[in-house]
């Protein structure tokens, strides 16, 4: 199990990350998809994170001021900050977020009611006998896979269903928090997107399927961030990393976010 400290160290967002086009779109997308209370919580976490980052930078500058008369080699490690990003794409973030949110809404409405996954994970097997934990890594892997499939199933029904599950089932919620690392997030997102592909293959072009996957990656990140209790919007950081690792090369090949999503405008016209 990972501690909150372990999780927060896994994907640390710096100012360049928050200034990236991907993160700005994530935040704008969340505003469109979350309830007011959930979005307010997200904004408070974001403000706390930026405040913490600002305090860290201020401490470094103070340390530098105190040590400026010392030999320079003793403070070199404190003087370097990455320069402002020069390759940031200029795009209409709100327009892009609107397109992605509308795409998720339309595809969610089209999804069949009898989804392929069923919510079968009621309580962890460790509850069956408090004195005997699940045996070995194989049992833990089985528990984790069941939780992943339950989360995917609930997300396919609606993000609100997942939130209801977390509030009502404290054991499930605690297991989710313990397991939540980038690898865990990646497995959930991979599994969810496999179903997106299966649902879309017969009716959409390859380009449209990619757009749909991008949109639902943001949906997964937004919904999981809403049910996570970490005070620094950790899951949005996971979402940013996933977008960069899985979709940034494709988006760049298309000429940027605006051009990559042009097909969505054509869909609306049709």
Secondary structure, DSSP 8 states (H G I E B T S, - for coil): ---HHHHHHHS---HHHHTSHHHHHHHHHHHHHS-HHHHHHHHHHHHHHHHHHHHHHHHHHHHHHHHTTS-GGGTHHHH------S------HHHHHHHHHHHHHHHHHHS-SS-S------S-GGGG-TTS---HHHHHHHHHHHHHHHHHHHHHH-HHHHHHHHHH-HHHHHHHHHH-SHHHHHHHHHHHHHHHHHHHTTTS-HHHHHHHHHHHHHHHHHHHHHH---TT-HHHHHHHHHHHHHTHHHHHHHTSHHHHTHHHHHHHH-
